[in-house]
Amino acid sequence: MNKLLKSLNEEQRKAAEHEQGPCMVLAGPGTGKTTIIVHRLANMIKSGIAKPENLLVVTFSKDAAAEMKERFLKFASEHKLGSSSRLKDITFGTFHAVFFKILRQYGNYKLENLLDESEKFNIIKNTARKLQLDFCEDDDRIADVINDIGYFMNTMADTVDYKPQSCTVDEFRHIFESYYTIKHKQNKFDYDDMLTDCYYLLKNNKRVLEAVREKYTYILIDEFQDISPVQFKAIRLIGEPLRNIFVVGDDDQSIYGFRGAAPGILMEFEDIYKGCSKVILRENYRSTKQILSCAMALIDKNKDRYRKQLQPVKEQGSMPNIIGVKDFEEEARLIAIRVKEQTARAGSYSDIAVIYRTNLQSRALVDAFMDHNIPFTAADGAASIYNHWIFRDILAYLQLAAGLGREQELIRILNKPKRYISRDSIATASKYNGDLISNLITYCNLNMRQVNVLVDLQQSIKRMSGMNTKAAFKYIRGYIGYEEYLRDYAASKGINVKGLLEALEEAEDAVQHFDEIMGFLDHVEEVREKTKEARNKSKAEDSVRLLTMHKAKGLEFDTVFIGGAVKGLCPYEGSESLKPNELEEERRLFYVAATRAKRELFICVPKERYGKQTEPSRFIDELLNVNLAENYSLHIGQKVFHKIFMEGTITNIIDVKDTTKLVINFYGVSKQLDLKVCLQNNLLVIK
């Protein structure tokens, strides 16, 4: 046996020993994909198959590339594979880094011509201003436009057919064309251009393509399910004619379709590269048997996937614990209490993560964690309800009511709802000292209707100054007409109003515990400061991780809480409105969240959301569609504890469709209970 690979299991070894030609490795969560890449690199160098300078290793994040390189160099040093300077000739990098290296060497691209993200943002925002688009001052909407541009570039879409999510088709086309013209005139490029420009350089310049092919004779790609069309087109060009392309991915963890990732490329890999080797890693080293079997029951519901069955290396553990709670506020408090209890017994905060579908859900969690003095690390967007453009509109109204608002707050809400005050009028009024509304009426030649709505706005602000926070919010939402404005806004842009109304509802939930407007405004500032600190915390600091399902991929924790497992969130839109491929991606998201857990998985099911009754997520039934008795290792004579009936002993186990019935003797009284119902309602403890 190759001593270098002796620590690997049979499937890992088969992948690491692959030498020539295309190879696809399907690596589920916790199966050791980084391990096989490191071992394959080492094996190829030690056996003389490849020189370090001819190896290209590509992944999707700077951190992942750095970690991969660090792990390889450490492994190589331990096994004395050669001098570190020689081994460092292997190219590790993201697609952007690798493609920019090619552009810089062969296309005369210079780093000083790269637009950083802040410059790009400002150009797009100024472009929206020049086009006089009504969202030009909303940073969140500008960010959405930038996301649309990234998706457009990654998928190499056609401007005629592309349907953006951020704005109308015409608005997007005008912004994109204007942005492209500005870049061209300034001789600038951005991160999206790195991908497309490199592809076209390779496609159109045979000399460059041959040089790059000679340089990179062996290509390894991690997280291949996340590759985009433009990235794959470029890699295919480089890989010919040798086709030494080794890809590692998991179709079940493809969750970045909104960024332009195309999981179909992984599904079609065997057709594209006829006769390629295929290895499926089946041994999971992360999760307990119960968590893994439930996760597999869930993902098996997807049809467009490679069939695989992961096997746990760890054996026994506890089933996912389904926790019913009244609402999202109670969910956050319960999670906080359980975190405190768990860390008091043993373990650290950093062993725990709370994972949710949307950033809006983090608001209640941040409030609860602050109340319980629990340290947390927040991914970007945590507590984003306090930064969302809708919330900032509401906050501007409240600041004006409290006498804290300045001219910028008034300008922000002046046409929300529409009061037909032009930008030119606002610019003119801003030149004069004094109150902006009075200046608009005095100096801007407004018609009587415009004057009347401005006077009404003045009076509304005065009325709100005497209200408590809840009343003021309802006044903004109803009398002032902010909710109606959101509905009109969504209709005019051709976007779904659901997300906008959710943000409004979350903002209303946020004010419920504050009588005075000033108290609420102070709370918002405190939360912003705390979440800013949380974002800046080192990963090494002991703190609970708060993150979305998208951000959770690639991570693992002893204990995971999944929040808000209800219809409308998981899956996000509600299954009736989702296309089959969208439902499958939502299911993959839940699968990713569940498989982050090594030891314990808690799934919270609030019974109410925004005052309305909810339904449990369909994914819970799918997750629990396993042989419960087998997974719990239940047997006759086993002791249990029921929250209502207290101590009991199992006298019979009956398997029926979709569940298991337990016959339990409680102090001489026999009860037949549905095991799934007991688990979903957290009624039964198996001893």
Residue, then its C-alpha position, 0 to 999 in steps of 0.5 A: m500500500n502507498k504509505l502516503l495514502k494509508s490514512l484514507n478509506e478505500e474511496q478516498r484512496k481511489a480518488a487520490e490515486h487518480e492520475q490521468g484524464p478527467c475525474m469527478v469526485l462526488a463528496g457529500p458533507g463531512t466526507g473529506k474532500t479537502t483531504i483527498i485533494v491534499h493527498r492527491l497533490a502529494n501523491m502526484i508530486k511524490s510519484g513524479i506524475a506532475k511537477p508543482e509548477n504544472l498544478l492548478v488548484v482552484t476553489f471559490s473563496k480566498d479563505a478556502a484557497a489559503e486553507m487548502k494551501e496551508r494544509f498541503l504544505k503542512f502535509a508535504s512537510e510532514h512527509k518530506l516531499g521536497s523543498s517548501s520553495r519548490l512546493k510553493d510553485i503549485t498555483f492555489g487560488t480562486f477563479h478570479a485570482v487565477f484568471f487575473k494572473i493570466l490577464r496580467q501576464y498575457g493581456n497587460y491588465k494592471l492592478e491599478n485599473l481594477l475597480d474595487e467594490s466601493e468604486k463600482f458601487n458609486i459608479i452604479k449609484n451615480t448612473a442611477r441618479k443620472l437616469q433619475l431612477d426612483f431607487c437611486e438613493d437606496d443602497d440596498r437596491i443598488a447592491d441588488v442591481i450589482n448582484d444582477i450584473g454579476y449574475f448576468m456576467n457569470t451566466m453570459a446572458d443576453t441583455v434582450d432575454y435577461k430578466p433582472q430581479s432588482c429593477t425593470v428590464d429597461e432600467f437594467r439595460h440602461i444601467f449596464e450599458s452606461y456602466y460598461t461605457i464608463k469602464h471602457k472610457q476610464n480603461k477600468f475593469d471589475y471582478d466580473d470582467m476578470l472572468t469574461d475577459c480571460y475567457y475571451l482572451l483564451k478563446n481568441n488568442k491561440r498563442v496565449l491559450e497554448a502558453v496557459r495549457e503548457k503551464y497548467t497540465y493538471i487542474l483540480i477544482d474544489e466545490f465544483q457544483d458552484i461553478s458558473p458557465v463562464q468559469f467552466k468555458a474558460i477551464r474547458l479551454i485550458g484543459e484541452p487536449l489533455r483533459n486532466i481535469f479533477v473536480v470535487g463537488d456535491d450536487d446536493q450542496s448546490i445553493y448558489g443559483f442566484r449568483g450564477a452557479a450552474p449545478g447542471i455542469l456537474m450533472e453533465f460532467e460525465d457526458i461532457y467528458k466521456g469515459c471519465s472516472k467517477v468516485i463517490l465518497r460515502e463515509n461521513y466523518r462529521s455527523t451522528k447516525q441519526i442526524l445523517s440518516c434524517a438528512m439523507a431522507l430529506i435530500d432523497k426527495n430531490k429528483d435531479r441529483y446523483r443517487k448516493q447513500l452516505q454512511p456515518v463513521k460516528e454511530q449513536g447520537s440523538m435524533p433531530n429535536i423538533i421544538g415548537v414555539k409560539d412565535f419568532e420572539e419566543e424562538a429567539r429567547l428559547i435558543a438563547i436560554r438553551v445556549k446559556e444552559q449548554t455552555a454552563r454545563a460544558g463546551s464553548y460558545s463557538d461550538i454552537a451555530v444558529i442558522y436561518r433562511t433569511n437575514l431578517q430572522s436575525r433581528a430577534l436573535v440579536d435582541a435575545f442574545m444581547d439580553h442574555n449577554i451571549p457573545f456572537t459572531a455575525a456574518d454579513g447582514a446579521a440584524s439586517i432589519y436595522n439596515h434594510w432600506i425599508f427599515r431606514d425609511i421607518l427610522a427616518y420617520l421616527q427620528l423626525a417625530a422625535g425631533l432628531g431628524r435632519e434634512q437627510e432624513l426628510i429627503r429620504i421619506l419625502n416621496k415615500p409615499k409619492r408626493y411628487i416633489s422633484r429632485d430639482s425642487i429638493a435641490t433648490a430648497s436645500k440651498y436656503n437656510g431653515d426648514l426644508i418643507s417650508n423652503l419647498i413651499t416658499y421657493c419652489n413654485l409648487n402647485m396646491r396639491q403638492v403644498n397640501v401634501l407637504v403641510d399634511l406631512q408636517q402635521s403628521i410628524k407633529r402628531m407622531s411626536g406625541m405617540n408611543t412607538k407602536a402607535a407611530f409605526k401603525y400611523i406610518r404604515g396606515y395613515i401616511g400610506y407607507e404599506e400602500y407605497l410598497r405595494d405600488y412600488a413592487a407593482s411598478k418594478g414587476i417584483n414580488v411584494k412579499g419580501l418588502l412586506e416581510a421587512l415591514e412586518e419585521a420592523e413592526d415586531a422590532v418596536q413592540h417592546f418599546d413604549e417611547i420612540m427615543g428608547f427604540l432609537d437608542h436600542v437600534e444604535e446599540v444593536r448596530e454597534k454590537t453587530k458591528e463588533a460581532r462582524n469584526k470578531s476573530k474566528a478564534e474568539d469564543s462566540v456563537r455563530l449567527l448565519t444564513m443557510h447560504k453562509a453556513k456551507g463548508l462549516e461544522f458545529d457540535t450543536v446547530f439550531i435551525g430557526g424558523a422552519v415554517k412554510g413560507l421560509c423553508p421553502y422560502e416562497g411556499s411550495e405552491s409558488l415554486k418551480p420544481n428546480e427552485l423547490e429542490e434548491e430550497r431543499r438543498l439549503f435545508y440539507v446544508a443547514a442540517t448537515r452542519a451539525k456534528r452532535e445535536l440538531f435542534i429545529c425550531v417551528p414557530k406557530e405564528r409569524y407576524g400575528k398569523q398562524t404558520e404551518p411547519s415546513r414540509f422539510i420536517d416530515e421529509l427529514l423524519n421520514v426514516n425508521l424512527a425506532e431503528n434510528y433511536s435503537l428503541h427496544i421493548g423494555q426501554k425507559v422513556f420520559h413523557k412531559i405529560f405522562m411522566e416515567g414509562t416503559i416501552t411494551n410494544i413497537i408498531d411500524v406504520k406508514d410514515t411513523t412508528k407507534l409506541v405502546i408505553n406503560f405509564y404507572g400501570v396505564s398503557k398508552q399508544l403514542d405516535l413517535k413522530v408527533c412526540l418528537q415534533n412537539n418535544l414531548l418524549v425523552i428516550k433514556 
